Amino acid sequence: MLDVSVPQAELTRCLKAAHSAGMARQQIGRFLRAGYVPQPKQMMFHAAARLADYSLGPTLIAMGGARGPGKSHASIEQAGVDDCQRVAGLKVLFLRKVGKAARESFNDLRRKTLTHVAHDYREYSGLLMFPNGSMILVGNFLREDDIDKYLGIEYDLIVIEEATQLSEDKFNKLRGSLRTSKLNWRPRMYLTTNPGGIGHAWFKRLFVMPWRLAQAGRGIETDTRFIPANYKDNVTLSCESRTILLIPHQHGAVVQPPQRRTLYDHRRNDKCGTHNRHRSH
């Protein structure tokens, strides 16, 4: 349920922003009833997801950039709170990297995002079931070969987290499993990623370059939509959390190296200290 302590003025601003972003009225209602108030970049992602319903809309929708903008929350909210509720019997593959840790991480994410949505989660099998027959299969991969066990099976929707950790060949093979027999649904794929990885080049070519051309007025995005985002787009992050996202790892790998930030960064001024009081990740 929506936090009743949210000021009416703030809620009104949120509704206006969601409408301006192109989100569907029914979609906004579902999210609010689930206690989820998307932030601006998440609103853009959700609006693009609904555009996939139309014949000329995108079928490949990606949210990418540095860590921290709430990409995982946006993808599970869209798949679980919106898509799986409005289309009965939807079959979703939700792919995350690394075995047991991925399952545990998904379970944490599920508790945060689906608390107010009726579902049954079978952690051992990684199967999340909804009352209307829609389901999300939580898959995981450590190596490229792990993807093979998910190929050849029909999925209405595929969500890939850390998409640039896959080669273009595996990505294309997964696209081959994106099929449906439902008349009220267009198969689609949602992707989230941080810069880098073996798939960095194909992701940039497929998503980032069309977006750049569109931004420059020299082209349009057709089958793809790219929403660039980083920690600056997440107003719920404290200054301490933002600092942590920018420091080097123990082994010397920098989370957000400057040369990678330039791919997606809007170069907006960073303003710390603004925090949303309800669940908006």
C-alpha distance (Angstrom), angle and dihedral (degrees) to the residues before:
residue distance angle dihedral
M1 . . .
L2 3.76 . .
D3 3.78 114.8 .
V4 3.81 104.1 -102.0
S5 3.81 89.9 -151.5
V6 3.80 90.5 71.2
P7 3.81 107.8 113.7
Q8 3.79 113.8 -114.0
A9 3.80 91.2 -126.5
E10 3.81 90.8 55.7
L11 3.80 91.6 47.9
T12 3.80 90.7 49.7
R13 3.80 90.9 51.9
C14 3.79 89.6 50.6
L15 3.81 92.6 51.3
K16 3.78 92.0 48.6
A17 3.80 91.8 48.5
A18 3.82 91.6 48.9
H19 3.79 91.0 50.3
S20 3.81 91.4 47.8
A21 3.81 90.2 50.5
G22 3.80 89.4 56.7
M23 3.79 99.9 -108.1
A24 3.80 117.1 157.0
R25 3.81 117.4 -109.4
Q26 3.81 92.1 -125.2
Q27 3.79 90.2 49.1
I28 3.80 92.5 52.6
G29 3.80 90.4 50.0
R30 3.79 92.8 52.1
F31 3.78 92.3 51.2
L32 3.79 94.0 48.1
R33 3.81 92.1 48.4
A34 3.80 88.1 51.9
G35 3.81 89.7 52.9
Y36 3.80 93.8 -110.3
V37 3.80 120.6 133.5
P38 3.81 107.7 -176.7
Q39 3.77 121.7 -144.2
P40 3.83 121.5 -128.1
K41 3.82 98.0 -88.2
Q42 3.80 90.5 44.2
M43 3.81 88.5 51.3
M44 3.80 89.0 55.7
F45 3.80 90.0 51.4
H46 3.82 92.4 49.6
A47 3.80 92.3 47.1
A48 3.81 90.4 52.0
A49 3.81 89.7 50.0
R50 3.81 90.3 57.5
L51 3.83 91.1 47.7
A52 3.81 86.0 63.9
D53 3.82 87.4 72.6
Y54 3.81 89.7 73.2
S55 3.79 126.4 78.1
L56 3.82 93.8 -120.1
G57 3.80 94.0 39.6
P58 3.81 126.5 107.1
T59 3.79 122.4 -86.4
L60 3.81 96.5 -171.4
I61 3.81 113.2 61.1
A62 3.78 121.5 176.3
M63 3.78 136.5 -177.5
G64 3.77 112.4 -165.7
G65 3.75 145.7 161.0
A66 3.76 135.2 86.7
R67 3.78 126.4 -18.1
G68 3.78 123.2 -76.6
P69 3.84 111.1 41.9
G70 3.82 96.3 108.7
K71 3.81 99.0 -100.7
S72 3.82 94.8 149.9
H73 3.80 92.2 49.1
A74 3.79 91.5 50.7
S75 3.80 93.4 50.4
I76 3.82 96.9 48.3
E77 3.80 92.6 42.3
Q78 3.78 91.0 51.8
A79 3.80 94.6 46.3
G80 3.79 99.4 37.7
V81 3.81 105.6 29.5
D82 3.79 100.4 34.7
D83 3.82 114.4 18.5
C84 3.80 99.7 36.2
Q85 3.80 91.9 46.4
R86 3.80 98.3 49.4
V87 3.82 96.8 43.4
A88 3.79 117.8 50.6
G89 3.78 118.3 -139.9
L90 3.80 95.5 17.4
K91 3.81 113.5 165.3
V92 3.80 113.9 -149.5
L93 3.80 130.2 -175.6
F94 3.81 111.5 -155.3
L95 3.81 108.7 -168.0
R96 3.78 122.8 -163.9
K97 3.78 130.5 170.0
V98 3.84 123.5 -106.4
G99 3.80 124.0 29.1
K100 3.79 120.7 -112.7
A101 3.80 94.4 12.2
A102 3.80 89.3 54.9
R103 3.81 91.7 54.2
E104 3.80 92.5 48.2
S105 3.79 91.2 45.6
F106 3.80 91.0 50.0
N107 3.80 90.8 49.7
D108 3.81 89.7 54.6
L109 3.78 89.8 47.9
R110 3.80 91.0 48.0
R111 3.79 92.3 53.7
K112 3.79 91.1 51.3
T113 3.79 97.4 45.7
L114 3.82 108.4 29.6
T115 3.81 101.4 40.3
H116 3.81 91.9 116.1
V117 3.80 96.8 38.0
A118 3.81 118.7 87.0
H119 3.79 110.9 -118.5
D120 3.78 144.6 133.7
Y121 3.81 118.7 -130.1
R122 3.79 121.0 -161.8
E123 3.76 102.3 -165.3
Y124 3.80 96.5 -171.7
S125 3.80 93.2 58.7
G126 3.81 95.1 30.2
L127 3.80 91.0 -125.8
L128 3.80 122.0 145.2
M129 3.83 114.3 -168.0
F130 3.80 129.9 -166.5
P131 3.83 126.1 -157.4
N132 3.82 92.7 -111.3
G133 3.80 92.6 58.6
S134 3.79 97.0 -99.9
M135 3.79 114.4 134.6
I136 3.78 142.1 -172.1
L137 3.79 119.0 -148.7
V138 3.79 110.8 -156.1
G139 3.78 107.0 -143.7
N140 3.77 128.4 -177.3
F141 3.75 138.5 -164.1
L142 3.77 134.6 -165.7
R143 3.80 97.9 169.0
E144 3.78 131.8 25.1
D145 3.81 91.3 -106.6
D146 3.81 90.2 61.3
I147 3.80 88.1 72.9
D148 3.80 91.7 65.6
K149 3.82 93.6 76.8
Y150 3.80 89.6 64.3
L151 3.80 96.0 49.1
G152 3.78 123.2 100.9
I153 3.81 92.4 30.0
E154 3.79 120.5 111.6
Y155 3.81 116.0 -116.2
D156 3.80 126.6 178.7
L157 3.80 91.4 -156.2
I158 3.78 133.3 14.9
V159 3.80 122.8 -163.2
I160 3.80 117.0 -167.0
E161 3.76 121.3 -169.8
E162 3.81 118.1 -162.2
A163 3.78 88.2 16.1
T164 3.81 94.2 176.2
Q165 3.80 88.7 66.1
L166 3.81 86.7 75.0
S167 3.79 127.2 75.6
E168 3.79 119.3 -120.0
D169 3.80 89.8 -109.7
K170 3.83 92.8 58.2
F171 3.79 91.2 43.5
N172 3.80 91.3 53.5
K173 3.79 91.8 47.2
L174 3.80 90.0 53.1
R175 3.80 89.0 51.1
G176 3.79 86.7 57.0
S177 3.82 88.5 63.0
L178 3.79 91.3 55.5
R179 3.81 102.5 103.8
T180 3.78 137.4 128.2
S181 3.79 141.9 -170.1
K182 3.82 92.8 -161.2
L183 3.79 116.0 113.4
N184 3.82 92.7 -155.3
W185 3.80 97.2 53.3
R186 3.82 138.0 65.7
P187 3.82 114.4 -152.6
R188 3.77 112.2 -114.9
M189 3.77 144.5 165.5
Y190 3.80 130.3 -134.1
L191 3.79 117.8 -159.3
T192 3.78 133.1 -173.5
T193 3.77 126.4 -176.1
N194 3.76 150.0 157.3
P195 3.81 118.7 -130.3
G196 3.80 117.1 -86.6
G197 3.79 134.7 38.7
I198 3.80 133.6 107.1
G199 3.79 90.8 -64.5
H200 3.80 96.5 51.5
A201 3.82 94.0 105.8
W202 3.80 98.1 50.3
F203 3.81 92.4 42.8
K204 3.79 90.8 52.1
R205 3.81 91.8 47.7
L206 3.80 95.1 45.6
F207 3.80 100.6 40.0
V208 3.79 114.8 9.6
M209 3.80 101.0 45.8
P210 3.84 96.0 51.4
W211 3.80 88.0 47.9
R212 3.81 91.3 50.6
L213 3.80 91.8 49.7
A214 3.80 90.5 48.7
Q215 3.80 91.0 49.7
A216 3.79 89.7 51.3
G217 3.82 92.2 48.6
R218 3.81 91.8 -115.8
G219 3.79 99.4 109.8
I220 3.80 146.5 -7.7
E221 3.77 136.4 -112.5
T222 3.80 109.3 -116.0
D223 3.80 117.2 168.7
T224 3.80 93.2 6.7
R225 3.79 136.8 60.3
F226 3.78 123.0 -167.6
I227 3.79 124.3 -164.6
P228 3.83 111.9 -169.5
A229 3.79 114.4 -151.2
N230 3.77 141.6 159.0
Y231 3.79 139.6 173.1
K232 3.82 90.9 -71.0
D233 3.81 88.2 68.4
N234 3.82 92.1 59.0
V235 3.80 108.1 81.2
T236 3.82 91.6 -177.6
L237 3.81 92.5 68.6
S238 3.78 114.7 100.4
C239 3.80 120.3 -133.3
E240 3.82 87.5 -107.5
S241 3.81 91.7 55.7
R242 3.79 91.1 48.0
T243 3.78 90.3 52.1
I244 3.82 91.3 50.6
L245 3.82 90.2 53.4
L246 3.79 89.6 57.1
I247 3.80 101.3 47.2
P248 3.83 123.0 93.9
H249 3.80 120.4 -96.7
Q250 3.80 119.9 -113.0
H251 3.78 90.9 -96.5
G252 3.76 93.4 51.8
A253 3.81 99.6 -101.0
V254 3.78 109.8 136.6
V255 3.79 114.2 -135.7
Q256 3.79 95.2 -144.2
P257 3.81 110.2 20.4
P258 3.81 110.6 -168.6
Q259 3.81 93.6 -121.1
R260 3.81 89.8 58.7
R261 3.79 96.9 42.5
T262 3.79 89.4 61.7
L263 3.81 90.8 66.8
Y264 3.78 94.7 71.7
D265 3.79 108.8 1.6
H266 3.81 115.5 121.4
R267 3.83 88.8 -158.4
R268 3.78 92.3 -127.8
N269 3.80 120.0 165.7
D270 3.80 111.4 -94.7
K271 3.80 113.6 -123.4
C272 3.79 115.7 -171.7
G273 3.75 125.8 -167.7
T274 3.82 101.1 53.1
H275 3.79 111.6 115.3
N276 3.78 131.9 176.5
R277 3.80 113.0 -132.7
H278 3.78 96.8 -146.7
R279 3.77 133.5 52.8
S280 3.77 106.5 -64.8
H281 3.79 110.1 139.3
